[in-house]
Amino acid sequence: MRDGDRGAIRAMEDAGDAVGRALAQAVTIVNPELVVIGGELVAAGDVLVAPIRRAVQRNAMSWHTSELRVVPGALGDSAGVRGAAALVLADAPERLAVLVAG
């Protein structure tokens, strides 16, 4: 895709548009300030993220998108593992207290 393969670029743009249209519904309901796009495909950069942004702007209510930022995640494909580790570690102090007291 980095070599300018128009078919691959078009496929990524179409995928970004589809994701953005679906995301626009969530934005309209939840009204977030920030949407982080994660996963392996974010390595495609603006080829994917720009069409997501455009589709959200086009399909969500304007007062929900005026301050909205749609950004690629910084963690890449390790986000899931890091999130799982964070969930486990969040309960660690309480679990340790129970084990020590027990």
C-alpha positions as protocol buffer text, in pm:
chain_id: "A"
residue {
  index: 1
  type: MET
  ca { x: 0 y: 0 z: 0 }
}
residue {
  index: 2
  type: ARG
  ca { x: 292 y: 235 z: 67 }
}
residue {
  index: 3
  type: ASP
  ca { x: 395 y: 181 z: -295 }
}
residue {
  index: 4
  type: GLY
  ca { x: 78 y: 356 z: -413 }
}
residue {
  index: 5
  type: ASP
  ca { x: -135 y: 49 z: -485 }
}
residue {
  index: 6
  type: ARG
  ca { x: -459 y: 229 z: -574 }
}
residue {
  index: 7
  type: GLY
  ca { x: -672 y: -79 z: -512 }
}
residue {
  index: 8
  type: ALA
  ca { x: -536 y: -128 z: -161 }
}
residue {
  index: 9
  type: ILE
  ca { x: -567 y: 242 z: -83 }
}
residue {
  index: 10
  type: ARG
  ca { x: -926 y: 245 z: -209 }
}
residue {
  index: 11
  type: ALA
  ca { x: -1009 y: -61 z: 4 }
}
residue {
  index: 12
  type: MET
  ca { x: -868 y: 110 z: 314 }
}
residue {
  index: 13
  type: GLU
  ca { x: -1059 y: 431 z: 236 }
}
residue {
  index: 14
  type: ASP
  ca { x: -1383 y: 235 z: 190 }
}
residue {
  index: 15
  type: ALA
  ca { x: -1321 y: 53 z: 519 }
}
residue {
  index: 16
  type: GLY
  ca { x: -1252 y: 383 z: 694 }
}
residue {
  index: 17
  type: ASP
  ca { x: -1574 y: 529 z: 555 }
}
residue {
  index: 18
  type: ALA
  ca { x: -1776 y: 229 z: 679 }
}
residue {
  index: 19
  type: VAL
  ca { x: -1618 y: 246 z: 1025 }
}
residue {
  index: 20
  type: GLY
  ca { x: -1676 y: 620 z: 1038 }
}
residue {
  index: 21
  type: ARG
  ca { x: -2045 y: 585 z: 948 }
}
residue {
  index: 22
  type: ALA
  ca { x: -2095 y: 330 z: 1225 }
}
residue {
  index: 23
  type: LEU
  ca { x: -1890 y: 537 z: 1468 }
}
residue {
  index: 24
  type: ALA
  ca { x: -2100 y: 846 z: 1390 }
}
residue {
  index: 25
  type: GLN
  ca { x: -2400 y: 676 z: 1548 }
}
residue {
  index: 26
  type: ALA
  ca { x: -2208 y: 608 z: 1868 }
}
residue {
  index: 27
  type: VAL
  ca { x: -2076 y: 966 z: 1869 }
}
residue {
  index: 28
  type: THR
  ca { x: -2431 y: 1098 z: 1840 }
}
residue {
  index: 29
  type: ILE
  ca { x: -2546 y: 884 z: 2133 }
}
residue {
  index: 30
  type: VAL
  ca { x: -2244 y: 916 z: 2367 }
}
residue {
  index: 31
  type: ASN
  ca { x: -2106 y: 1259 z: 2264 }
}
residue {
  index: 32
  type: PRO
  ca { x: -1740 y: 1188 z: 2348 }
}
residue {
  index: 33
  type: GLU
  ca { x: -1460 y: 1442 z: 2327 }
}
residue {
  index: 34
  type: LEU
  ca { x: -1209 y: 1186 z: 2199 }
}
residue {
  index: 35
  type: VAL
  ca { x: -1226 y: 870 z: 1990 }
}
residue {
  index: 36
  type: VAL
  ca { x: -913 y: 657 z: 1971 }
}
residue {
  index: 37
  type: ILE
  ca { x: -887 y: 424 z: 1673 }
}
residue {
  index: 38
  type: GLY
  ca { x: -676 y: 122 z: 1765 }
}
residue {
  index: 39
  type: GLY
  ca { x: -568 y: -212 z: 1632 }
}
residue {
  index: 40
  type: GLU
  ca { x: -330 y: -335 z: 1368 }
}
residue {
  index: 41
  type: LEU
  ca { x: -489 y: -147 z: 1081 }
}
residue {
  index: 42
  type: VAL
  ca { x: -400 y: 189 z: 1235 }
}
residue {
  index: 43
  type: ALA
  ca { x: -51 y: 130 z: 1099 }
}
residue {
  index: 44
  type: ALA
  ca { x: -207 y: 242 z: 768 }
}
residue {
  index: 45
  type: GLY
  ca { x: -216 y: 591 z: 920 }
}
residue {
  index: 46
  type: ASP
  ca { x: -417 y: 863 z: 753 }
}
residue {
  index: 47
  type: VAL
  ca { x: -520 y: 634 z: 467 }
}
residue {
  index: 48
  type: LEU
  ca { x: -760 y: 477 z: 720 }
}
residue {
  index: 49
  type: VAL
  ca { x: -806 y: 745 z: 987 }
}
residue {
  index: 50
  type: ALA
  ca { x: -883 y: 1037 z: 752 }
}
residue {
  index: 51
  type: PRO
  ca { x: -1186 y: 864 z: 593 }
}
residue {
  index: 52
  type: ILE
  ca { x: -1308 y: 772 z: 943 }
}
residue {
  index: 53
  type: ARG
  ca { x: -1288 y: 1138 z: 1047 }
}
residue {
  index: 54
  type: ARG
  ca { x: -1467 y: 1256 z: 732 }
}
residue {
  index: 55
  type: ALA
  ca { x: -1746 y: 1000 z: 769 }
}
residue {
  index: 56
  type: VAL
  ca { x: -1799 y: 1088 z: 1136 }
}
residue {
  index: 57
  type: GLN
  ca { x: -1817 y: 1459 z: 1048 }
}
residue {
  index: 58
  type: ARG
  ca { x: -2064 y: 1388 z: 766 }
}
residue {
  index: 59
  type: ASN
  ca { x: -2290 y: 1148 z: 956 }
}
residue {
  index: 60
  type: ALA
  ca { x: -2296 y: 1263 z: 1320 }
}
residue {
  index: 61
  type: MET
  ca { x: -2484 y: 1563 z: 1446 }
}
residue {
  index: 62
  type: SER
  ca { x: -2269 y: 1873 z: 1411 }
}
residue {
  index: 63
  type: TRP
  ca { x: -2287 y: 1980 z: 1776 }
}
residue {
  index: 64
  type: HIS
  ca { x: -2135 y: 1641 z: 1866 }
}
residue {
  index: 65
  type: THR
  ca { x: -1844 y: 1678 z: 1627 }
}
residue {
  index: 66
  type: SER
  ca { x: -1741 y: 2043 z: 1670 }
}
residue {
  index: 67
  type: GLU
  ca { x: -1498 y: 1957 z: 1953 }
}
residue {
  index: 68
  type: LEU
  ca { x: -1452 y: 1585 z: 1874 }
}
residue {
  index: 69
  type: ARG
  ca { x: -1102 y: 1453 z: 1807 }
}
residue {
  index: 70
  type: VAL
  ca { x: -1056 y: 1122 z: 1624 }
}
residue {
  index: 71
  type: VAL
  ca { x: -697 y: 1002 z: 1665 }
}
residue {
  index: 72
  type: PRO
  ca { x: -498 y: 686 z: 1598 }
}
residue {
  index: 73
  type: GLY
  ca { x: -401 y: 492 z: 1909 }
}
residue {
  index: 74
  type: ALA
  ca { x: -41 y: 508 z: 2022 }
}
residue {
  index: 75
  type: LEU
  ca { x: -25 y: 149 z: 2148 }
}
residue {
  index: 76
  type: GLY
  ca { x: -77 y: -28 z: 1816 }
}
residue {
  index: 77
  type: ASP
  ca { x: -154 y: -397 z: 1832 }
}
residue {
  index: 78
  type: SER
  ca { x: -39 y: -423 z: 2196 }
}
residue {
  index: 79
  type: ALA
  ca { x: -340 y: -223 z: 2324 }
}
residue {
  index: 80
  type: GLY
  ca { x: -546 y: -535 z: 2398 }
}
residue {
  index: 81
  type: VAL
  ca { x: -271 y: -701 z: 2598 }
}
residue {
  index: 82
  type: ARG
  ca { x: -196 y: -382 z: 2789 }
}
residue {
  index: 83
  type: GLY
  ca { x: -563 y: -331 z: 2866 }
}
residue {
  index: 84
  type: ALA
  ca { x: -597 y: -686 z: 2997 }
}
residue {
  index: 85
  type: ALA
  ca { x: -287 y: -639 z: 3213 }
}
residue {
  index: 86
  type: ALA
  ca { x: -429 y: -312 z: 3349 }
}
residue {
  index: 87
  type: LEU
  ca { x: -752 y: -487 z: 3448 }
}
residue {
  index: 88
  type: VAL
  ca { x: -560 y: -758 z: 3633 }
}
residue {
  index: 89
  type: LEU
  ca { x: -329 y: -508 z: 3803 }
}
residue {
  index: 90
  type: ALA
  ca { x: -617 y: -282 z: 3908 }
}
residue {
  index: 91
  type: ASP
  ca { x: -739 y: -551 z: 4152 }
}
residue {
  index: 92
  type: ALA
  ca { x: -391 y: -654 z: 4267 }
}
residue {
  index: 93
  type: PRO
  ca { x: -378 y: -452 z: 4594 }
}
residue {
  index: 94
  type: GLU
  ca { x: -713 y: -588 z: 4716 }
}
residue {
  index: 95
  type: ARG
  ca { x: -625 y: -943 z: 4619 }
}
residue {
  index: 96
  type: LEU
  ca { x: -290 y: -918 z: 4793 }
}
residue {
  index: 97
  type: ALA
  ca { x: -458 y: -782 z: 5108 }
}
residue {
  index: 98
  type: VAL
  ca { x: -695 y: -1079 z: 5112 }
}
residue {
  index: 99
  type: LEU
  ca { x: -409 y: -1325 z: 5063 }
}
residue {
  index: 100
  type: VAL
  ca { x: -196 y: -1166 z: 5334 }
}
residue {
  index: 101
  type: ALA
  ca { x: -489 y: -1147 z: 5579 }
}
residue {
  index: 102
  type: GLY
  ca { x: -608 y: -1491 z: 5498 }
}
